Amino acid sequence: MDNTFYIIGTVAGPHPYPMMVRDFQSVIGNECLVQMPEMLAAAGCKTEQPDVVLACVGGGSNAMGIFYPYIEHEKTRLIGVEAAGEGLDSGKHSASIQRGSPGVLHGNRTYVLQDDNGQVTETHSVSAGLDYPGVGPEHAFLADIGRAEYVGITDAEALEAFHYLCRTEGIIPALESSHAVAYGMKLAKTMRTDQSILINLSGRGDKDIGTVADLSHGEFFCRPSCTGQSVKGNIPVALVQSTFTAIKVVA
């Protein structure tokens, strides 16, 4: 076991893996630094870079990728959005920074959701990508030094944001990203019209359509030829006549 590591696709694990993933992911943050001045000027904003950068945080790879190039831009707030699940005080969430404690998980010391004996506790989130009992150690560091803020968004709030972005922009966000969108919608109401928020969409929501349909009590079929077949629990459904109609139900 001396040369065996548990490596997952996020900014966690023993060195140098968190650094490697961060550096690979930071291409999006570096690209934002280049593109944002022109975009913000066109929008009538006073600053060259956004006032706030938002991203969802499970392990934290997408967030670290966009946060890292902005760390030295002190006027830009960095806000990571954790999965509050059914509520931060419900015991059914994945908010490692806000409700966790220092511990060792998967080869790195960070904030971990654990019991008094140091055993990892069950986590919950509507989004599989945020359903993780730890967080990348660099996020723990940014939280400790106060450079980044971490907040929570519930399953219900994320689902509402998913629908809203679909309907208003025609973009189907991943449920993970929907947490960041939800907090962005809240935060925007407290800001001036000449201020800006940059939200990182960590992925597409194609993979989540079935989950969203279930949670929204809608019918969903993978293709028109499946219409009328029994789905999930042998419940016969024949209300949706095409895949496109099914997508309209959830969007």
C-alpha positions in Angstrom: 0.0 0.0 0.0 3.0 2.3 0.2 2.7 3.2 -3.5 -1.0 2.9 -4.0 -3.3 5.9 -4.0 -7.1 6.4 -4.3 -7.3 8.9 -7.1 -10.6 10.6 -8.0 -11.4 13.2 -10.6 -11.2 16.3 -8.4 -8.8 18.5 -6.5 -8.3 16.0 -3.7 -5.9 13.2 -2.8 -2.2 13.3 -2.0 0.2 15.8 -3.6 0.6 16.4 -6.6 -2.9 15.3 -7.6 -4.9 18.3 -6.3 -2.4 20.6 -7.9 -2.5 18.8 -11.2 -6.3 18.8 -11.5 -6.4 22.5 -10.4 -3.9 23.5 -13.1 -5.7 21.5 -15.8 -9.0 23.0 -14.8 -7.7 26.5 -14.5 -7.8 26.9 -18.3 -11.4 28.1 -17.9 -10.4 30.7 -15.3 -7.5 32.0 -17.4 -9.8 32.3 -20.4 -12.3 34.3 -18.3 -9.6 36.8 -17.3 -9.0 37.4 -21.0 -12.6 37.6 -22.1 -14.3 39.4 -19.2 -13.0 43.0 -19.7 -14.5 43.3 -23.2 -17.8 41.6 -22.1 -18.2 43.7 -19.0 -17.4 46.9 -20.9 -20.1 46.1 -23.4 -22.5 45.5 -20.6 -21.8 48.9 -19.0 -20.0 47.5 -15.9 -17.4 49.6 -14.2 -14.8 46.9 -13.5 -12.7 44.9 -15.9 -13.2 41.7 -13.9 -16.4 40.4 -12.3 -17.4 41.5 -8.8 -18.2 37.9 -7.9 -17.1 34.5 -9.2 -19.5 31.6 -8.4 -19.1 27.9 -8.7 -20.5 24.8 -7.1 -18.3 22.8 -4.8 -18.3 19.1 -4.1 -14.7 17.9 -4.3 -14.2 21.3 -5.9 -12.4 20.8 -9.2 -14.5 23.1 -11.4 -14.6 25.8 -8.7 -10.8 25.7 -8.1 -10.3 25.9 -11.9 -12.1 29.2 -12.1 -11.1 30.5 -8.6 -7.3 30.0 -8.9 -6.6 32.6 -11.6 -8.8 35.1 -9.6 -7.1 34.6 -6.2 -4.8 37.6 -6.8 -7.7 39.8 -7.9 -8.7 40.9 -4.4 -11.7 42.9 -5.5 -13.4 39.8 -6.9 -15.3 37.8 -4.4 -14.9 34.0 -4.7 -18.0 32.1 -3.6 -18.3 28.3 -3.5 -21.7 26.8 -3.4 -22.1 23.5 -1.5 -25.0 21.1 -1.5 -27.2 21.9 1.4 -29.5 18.9 0.4 -32.6 19.0 2.6 -31.1 21.7 4.8 -27.7 22.4 6.5 -29.2 21.3 9.9 -31.1 18.3 8.5 -28.1 15.9 8.5 -28.9 15.2 4.8 -26.4 17.4 2.9 -22.9 17.5 1.5 -21.6 20.7 3.0 -18.2 19.6 4.1 -16.8 23.1 4.7 -19.8 24.5 6.5 -20.7 21.5 8.6 -17.5 19.4 8.5 -14.4 19.2 10.7 -10.7 18.7 10.0 -9.8 15.1 9.1 -8.0 12.9 6.6 -9.8 11.5 3.6 -8.4 9.9 0.4 -4.9 11.0 1.2 -5.3 14.6 2.2 -6.2 16.6 5.3 -9.2 18.8 4.7 -12.8 19.3 6.0 -14.7 16.1 6.3 -18.2 15.1 7.2 -17.5 12.7 10.0 -18.8 11.4 13.4 -17.1 11.8 16.8 -15.0 8.6 16.0 -13.7 10.1 12.7 -15.8 7.8 10.6 -17.2 9.3 7.4 -20.9 10.0 7.6 -23.6 9.6 4.9 -24.0 12.5 2.6 -26.9 13.6 0.4 -27.4 15.8 -2.6 -29.8 15.7 -5.6 -26.6 16.0 -7.7 -24.3 13.0 -7.8 -21.2 15.2 -8.4 -21.7 17.1 -5.1 -22.5 14.1 -3.0 -19.0 13.8 -1.5 -18.0 13.8 2.2 -14.9 15.9 1.8 -13.5 18.8 -0.2 -10.2 19.7 -1.9 -7.6 20.9 0.6 -7.0 24.1 -1.3 -10.7 25.0 -0.8 -10.2 24.3 2.9 -7.2 26.7 2.9 -9.1 29.4 1.0 -11.9 29.2 3.5 -9.6 29.3 6.5 -7.8 32.4 5.2 -11.0 34.1 4.3 -10.2 34.5 0.6 -13.2 32.4 -0.5 -16.7 32.2 1.0 -18.8 29.0 1.0 -22.6 28.9 1.1 -25.3 26.3 0.8 -28.1 25.7 -1.7 -30.8 23.1 -1.1 -32.0 20.4 -3.5 -35.3 22.3 -4.0 -33.5 25.6 -4.8 -31.1 23.9 -7.2 -34.1 22.2 -9.0 -35.9 25.5 -9.3 -32.8 27.2 -10.8 -32.4 24.3 -13.2 -35.9 24.9 -14.6 -35.4 28.7 -14.6 -32.2 28.6 -16.7 -33.8 26.1 -19.1 -36.8 28.3 -19.7 -35.0 31.7 -19.9 -31.8 30.8 -21.7 -32.4 27.5 -23.4 -29.4 26.1 -21.5 -29.8 22.8 -19.6 -27.3 23.0 -16.7 -26.0 20.1 -14.7 -27.7 19.8 -11.3 -24.3 20.4 -9.8 -24.1 23.8 -11.7 -27.7 24.6 -10.8 -26.6 25.1 -7.2 -24.3 27.9 -8.4 -27.1 29.3 -10.6 -29.5 29.3 -7.6 -27.1 31.3 -5.4 -26.3 33.7 -8.2 -30.1 34.4 -8.6 -30.2 35.2 -4.9 -27.1 37.3 -4.8 -28.0 39.3 -7.9 -31.0 40.8 -6.1 -28.6 42.4 -3.6 -26.3 44.0 -6.2 -26.3 47.1 -8.3 -27.0 46.9 -12.1 -23.5 48.0 -12.9 -22.0 45.0 -10.9 -21.5 41.6 -12.3 -21.5 37.9 -11.4 -19.5 35.2 -13.3 -21.1 31.7 -12.8 -19.1 28.7 -13.8 -21.4 26.0 -15.4 -19.5 22.8 -14.6 -21.4 20.6 -17.0 -24.4 19.9 -19.1 -27.7 18.7 -17.7 -28.4 16.0 -20.3 -27.4 13.4 -17.8 -29.8 14.8 -15.2 -33.0 14.9 -17.3 -34.3 11.6 -15.9 -33.7 12.7 -12.3 -35.3 16.1 -12.9 -38.3 14.4 -14.6 -38.7 12.1 -11.6 -38.4 15.0 -9.0 -40.8 17.1 -11.1 -43.3 14.3 -11.4 -43.0 14.5 -15.2 -42.9 11.6 -17.7 -39.7 11.1 -19.6 -38.7 8.7 -22.4 -35.3 8.2 -24.0 -36.8 8.2 -27.5 -40.2 8.5 -29.1 -40.4 4.7 -29.7 -40.4 4.2 -25.9 -43.7 6.1 -25.5 -46.2 4.0 -23.6 -43.7 1.7 -22.0 -43.6 1.1 -18.3 -40.8 3.0 -16.5 -39.4 2.9 -13.0 -41.5 0.6 -10.8 -43.6 -0.7 -13.7 -45.9 2.3 -13.6 -47.5 2.6 -17.0 -47.3 6.0 -18.5 -48.6 7.0 -22.0 -49.1 10.8 -21.7 -46.0 11.9 -23.5 -46.0 11.5 -27.3 -42.4 12.3 -28.1 -39.0 13.0 -26.6 -39.4 16.6 -27.4 -42.6 16.9 -25.5 -40.9 15.2 -22.5 -38.1 17.8 -22.6 -40.7 20.6 -22.6 -42.2 19.1 -19.4 -39.0 19.6 -17.5 -37.8 22.7 -19.2 
